[in-house]
């Protein structure tokens, strides 16, 4: 079959993206923000998906109206309640033809080289059509501890397609350095390609309660809540013997932290990233962004300073994964 034949793009759009608080929050989640260009991440994802046709978007009831307004060309599948990506993908597979190849994409990632992504999908399509559950692995350039890793096996299944030896959940620093040095290991980007029927069959085998809840939801939406809240990786990819990986370099980032956005740039001569009503004076290595009041970083180094019309965050760069502590502190203050 050709690399593009019978591919149905599936976009997963849900959650609040609170790691990028205060910019991303309930009511204005990460996919709807323009973090890597002038268009929202959701719009950019849909534009990439258009190469394969009309996208199917799985989203929650709280985001369905906003998704429909931004992506008028999309087919929407609305989750009755959030139960993780395994259940969301089950809904997508049930909405598709069993023989369609589902190209599953998060709605809020950056891919700088769309042509490289299309080429990787074309490499993976024959394996997916033959029954493999294909993951796309990002060729690593650092010992990243914030992503899961995929180890390939040999021999290859085809040009640029390999069996998966194992998945590794987010490793510690020493293990990540060892994986990088060993070669043949890739970041798990949460991008997948497989026949809809094969995806459902894998769920029936490894987590039948998820598949059953998705099927039952067609007649009784409340039945969907019975699905365990699991990721597709945990529910299927880490259990199946049919997993394959396609390595790819395509300028990928999950934009999952303020550090990731700082790395994306653009940087000034002192390594600062400044946007909005903001400035950095005699400061180095800072991310300074304001969508609200004017903000000036003066004589400071390695800080993340983010202001909106409602909140301000100041945190040392490298510790922005602690943003959840700020949200918890504010919630505790409100309850006093």
Rosetta blueprint (number, residue, H / E / L):
1 X L
2 X L
3 X L
4 X L
5 X L
6 X L
7 X E
8 X E
9 X E
10 X E
11 X E
12 X E
13 X E
14 X L
15 X L
16 X L
17 X L
18 X H
19 X H
20 X H
21 X L
22 X L
23 X L
24 X L
25 X E
26 X L
27 X L
28 X E
29 X L
30 X H
31 X H
32 X H
33 X L
34 X L
35 X L
36 X L
37 X L
38 X L
39 X L
40 X L
41 X H
42 X H
43 X H
44 X H
45 X H
46 X H
47 X H
48 X H
49 X H
50 X H
51 X H
52 X H
53 X L
54 X L
55 X L
56 X E
57 X E
58 X E
59 X E
60 X E
61 X H
62 X H
63 X H
64 X H
65 X H
66 X H
67 X H
68 X H
69 X H
70 X H
71 X L
72 X L
73 X L
74 X L
75 X E
76 X E
77 X E
78 X E
79 X E
80 X L
81 X L
82 X L
83 X L
84 X L
85 X H
86 X H
87 X H
88 X H
89 X H
90 X H
91 X H
92 X H
93 X H
94 X H
95 X H
96 X L
97 X L
98 X L
99 X L
100 X L
101 X E
102 X E
103 X E
104 X E
105 X E
106 X E
107 X L
108 X L
109 X L
110 X E
111 X E
112 X L
113 X L
114 X H
115 X H
116 X H
117 X H
118 X H
119 X H
120 X H
121 X H
122 X H
123 X H
124 X H
125 X H
126 X H
127 X H
128 X H
129 X H
130 X L
131 X L
132 X L
133 X E
134 X E
135 X E
136 X E
137 X E
138 X E
139 X E
140 X L
141 X L
142 X L
143 X L
144 X L
145 X L
146 X L
147 X L
148 X L
149 X E
150 X E
151 X E
152 X E
153 X E
154 X E
155 X E
156 X E
157 X E
158 X E
159 X L
160 X L
161 X E
162 X E
163 X E
164 X E
165 X E
166 X E
167 X E
168 X E
169 X L
170 X L
171 X L
172 X L
173 X H
174 X H
175 X H
176 X H
177 X H
178 X H
179 X H
180 X H
181 X H
182 X H
183 X L
184 X L
185 X E
186 X E
187 X E
188 X E
189 X E
190 X E
191 X E
192 X E
193 X E
194 X E
195 X E
196 X H
197 X H
198 X H
199 X H
200 X H
201 X H
202 X H
203 X H
204 X H
205 X H
206 X H
207 X L
208 X H
209 X H
210 X H
211 X H
212 X H
213 X H
214 X H
215 X H
216 X H
217 X L
218 X L
219 X L
220 X L
221 X H
222 X H
223 X H
224 X H
225 X H
226 X H
227 X L
228 X L
229 X L
230 X L
231 X L
232 X H
233 X H
234 X H
235 X H
236 X H
237 X H
238 X L
239 X L
240 X L
241 X L
242 X L
243 X E
244 X E
245 X E
246 X E
247 X E
248 X E
249 X L
250 X L
251 X L
252 X E
253 X E
254 X L
255 X L
256 X L
257 X L
258 X H
259 X H
260 X H
261 X H
262 X H
263 X H
264 X H
265 X L
266 X L
267 X L
268 X L
269 X L
270 X L
271 X L
272 X L
273 X E
274 X E
275 X E
276 X E
277 X E
278 X E
279 X E
280 X E
281 X E
282 X L
283 X L
284 X E
285 X L
286 X L
287 X E
288 X E
289 X E
290 X E
291 X E
292 X E
293 X E
294 X E
295 X E
296 X E
297 X E
298 X E
299 X L
300 X L
301 X E
302 X L
303 X E
304 X E
305 X E
306 X E
307 X E
308 X L
309 X L
310 X L
311 X L
312 X E
313 X E
314 X E
315 X E
316 X E
317 X L
318 X L
319 X L
320 X H
321 X H
322 X H
323 X H
324 X H
325 X H
326 X H
327 X H
328 X H
329 X H
330 X H
331 X H
332 X H
333 X H
334 X H
335 X L
336 X L
